[in-house]
Amino acid sequence: MSEATRERPAADRPPPRGPGGGHGPFGGMSAPAEKAMNFGPSARRLIGKLRPERLWLLLVLVLAVVSVTFSVIGPRLLGQGTNLIFSGIVSKALPSGASQADIIAGLRAAGETAKADMLSGMTLTPGLGIDVAALSAVLLWAMILYVLSSTFSWIQAYVLNGVVQRTVFRLRDEIEAKINRLPLRYFDTVQRGELLSRVTNDVDNVSQSLQQSLSQIVTSLLTVIGVIVMMFLLSPLLAVIALVTVPLTLVTTMLIAKRSQKLFVGQWKNTGELNGQIEETFTGHALVKVFGRQKEVEERFRVKNEELYQASFGAQFISGMIMPAMTFIGNLVYVGIAVVGGLQVASGTMQLGDVQAFIQYSRQFTQPLAQLGSMANLLQSGVASAERVFDLLDGEEQSPDPKPAETPPTVHGRLAFEDVSFRYTADQPLIEHISLIAEPGQTVAIVGPTGAGKTTLVNLMMRFYELDSGRITLDGVDVAKMTRDDLRGRMGMVLQDTWLFGGTIRENIAYGRPDATEEDIQAAARATYVDRFVHSLPDGYDTVLDDEGGNVSAGEKQLLTIARAFLAKPSVLILDEATSSVDTRTEVLVQKAMSALRADRTSFVIAHRLSTIRDADLILVMEAGRIVELGAHDELLAADGAYHALYNAQFAAPVTDEV
C-alpha cells in the first residue's frame, strides 16, 4: 500500500514553476505560458479520434445522403404542385374549347406579347380548373418524402450520438490512463483546478462540439451539393447567381474566425485558471476567514472573472457575427433570384412553380452555408478545448517499468542509498551524495529543519521521482529495476496530510488490502485505537465519510490512515509526522501501536517532535539535502552537534532577553 504526498513543505517540493504552481489559498495564480492555437493539426488529431468508428461514420454518411436526397426533391414536387394550381386557375379563365396554341396566337396578334410569352411557358387546358387528382398525388408524394427524410435524419442523429459518446468515452479513458502515467513532478507544476477543468469542462466541450458540428457539417455539405444540382437543372442562370454566395461566405467566415480564434483559446484558458482559483480558495476557506483575506480573494476573483468575461464576450460576439453576415448575403441573393426569376416567368422561360422551387432551394442553399459558418464558432471552441486536452495527453510520462523487471527473492526490508543525488531543478541542489543503509527491522528517524529534504528522501524510495545519480536498493535489487507497483506494494506510507475518500470507514481501512476479512479490519482498528471512536458513531464501521473526511476529527482521520497502513502489513513503513494531528494521550497509545507495527520491518520516521523518535535505532540529521549527523539519540546528544541544537531548541527553557 502506498500514497503519494499531496503537498509538501515548500523547500521539499519543486519550486514553482508554471501554470498555477503555488499552493494554499493565496498562491499559485501565475498565468500559463501563452500558446498559439494551431487549429489545423489539432482539428485533424481530434477527427483522428473518430477512426475506430469509421464503419458507423460510413452509415451516418449513407443515412445523411438518403435524408438529404428526399429533402432536396421536396421543393421540386411542391413547385410542380404550384404549377398545377396556377395552371388550373389560368386555364379556368380561358375560353373553353380553344386550344392553348390558338389563344397564344390570338394574344400575339392583339399585341399582348408579354401575356403570350408567359402562357407559352405553361401547360394549359382552357376551360378546365385545377387538376385535383394530380395535385393530391404530388402533395402526397411530397409528404412521404419529407417524412422519410425526417426519419432517416433521426436515425442518423441516433447513430452519430453513439459515435460521439463512444469517442469521448475512449478519450476519458485515455486521460485517466495518462494521469496514472504522469510523474508526480507534473502535478507539482499544474494547479489542481486547472487540471480538473481540462478533464471535465474541456472534455465536455469537445463532446458537445463533435455532437453538433459533425451532424451539421455532413448534412450541410450534402445539402449544398444536392441543392446545386437541382438549381442547375431548374435554371443555370439563377444557379450562377446563387453560387455568388459561396466565395462571399468563405471570405466572411475566414475573416471573422481568424479574429475570434485567439479569444476562444483565452476563454478556455481563463476558465481553467478561474476553476483553479475557486478550488484553491474553497479548500483554504477557513484560512481565508482566519486571516481576514476575503477582500483580497474577492478582488482576485473579480479580476480573473472579468478576464474570463472579456474573453468570452469577445469570442462569442465576434463569432456570433457569422450568422447575421450569412443571413445578409442570403437576402441579397434572394432579391437577385426573385427579380431574375420573375423576369423569366414573364418571358415564359420558367414556370411560376419552378421559380418558387428555386427560391426554396436558394434558402436551402444559403441556410447550410450559414450553418457551416456558425459551426466555425463551435469548432473553434471545441478545438481550443481539444488542444488543452491534447496538451495533457502529450505531457512527459514517467519512465516505463523495466522489462523484464527484477524482484527481491525474499523481502527483508534492507534499504540502501548509494551515493544518491537529486534536484528538482538543475540550478538548485537538494539531495547531494547521500549514502546510508537501513537494516531489516531498524527504525530510522529523519530530522532536520524545514526544507532539508526529509520528505524528498522518502519520495525517492517510493520512486515518485527518479534519481539524478546513484541508486537505491531494496534487499540488493535496484528499485529502478523493479516495477513501481511491486516496489510500492512492499511499502506503506502514513502522511502528515491525511487522505480519505468518500466511502465507509471499513472501506477506507481496507483500501490498501481489499481482500482483508472483517476480522483483519477490526484487528487493525483495535491495534491503532480506531475501534474506540468507531463504536461511538451511529453506523459504526458502516459510517460513510465524505471525500474530505469532514464528519470525523483531524485526529480520528489520522488514526484511520494509520490503521490502513497497519492492515496492509508492508515490508517497509514510512511515517511522515504521522501523529501530528492526534492529542497527547492518543499519541502515547499510537506510539505503542507504531512500535508493534514497526516490529520486524524497516521503518522510516520523519519527525519534528524529537520526543517521538528517542527510541529510534538510527537518527539521520539532514541539512540542505545532506546527512550531517547520524547515530542513536544519546550518541547524538553527546556529540553536541546539529541534533543537540535541535533538541535544545525544543526542550531547553526559554531564554529571556535582557535590555
Secondary structure, DSSP 8 states (H G I E B T S, - for coil): -----S---GGGS----STT---STT------------HHHHHHHHHHTTGGGHHHHHHHHHHHHHHHHHHHHHHHHHHHHHHHHHHHHHHHHS-TT--HHHHHHHHHHTT-HHHHHHHHTS---TT----HHHHHHHHHHHHHHHHHHHHHHHHHHHHHHHHHHHHHHHHHHHHHHHHHHS-HHHHHHS-HHHHHHIIIIIHHHHHHHHHHHHHHHHHHHHHHHHHHHHHHHH-HHHHHHHHTHHHHHHHHHHHHHHHHHHHHHHHHHHHHHHHHHHHHHHHTHHHHHHTT-HHHHHHHHHHHHHHHHHHHHHHHHHHHTHHHHHHHHHHHHHHHHHHHHHHHHHHTSS-HHHHHHHHHHHHHHHHHHHHHHHHHHHHHHHHHHHHHHHHHHTS-------SS----SS----EEEEEEEE-SBTTB--EEEEEEEE-TT-EEEEE-STTSSHHHHHHHHTTSS--SEEEEEETTEEGGGS-HHHHHHTEEEE-SS----SEEHHHHHGGG-TT--HHHHHHHHHHTTHHHHHTTSTTGGG-EE-TT-TTS-HHHHHHHHHHHHHHH--SEEEEESTTTTS-HHHHHHHHHHHHHHHTTSEEEEE-SSGGGGTT-SEEEEEETTEEEEEE-HHHHHHHTSHHHHHHHHHHS-------
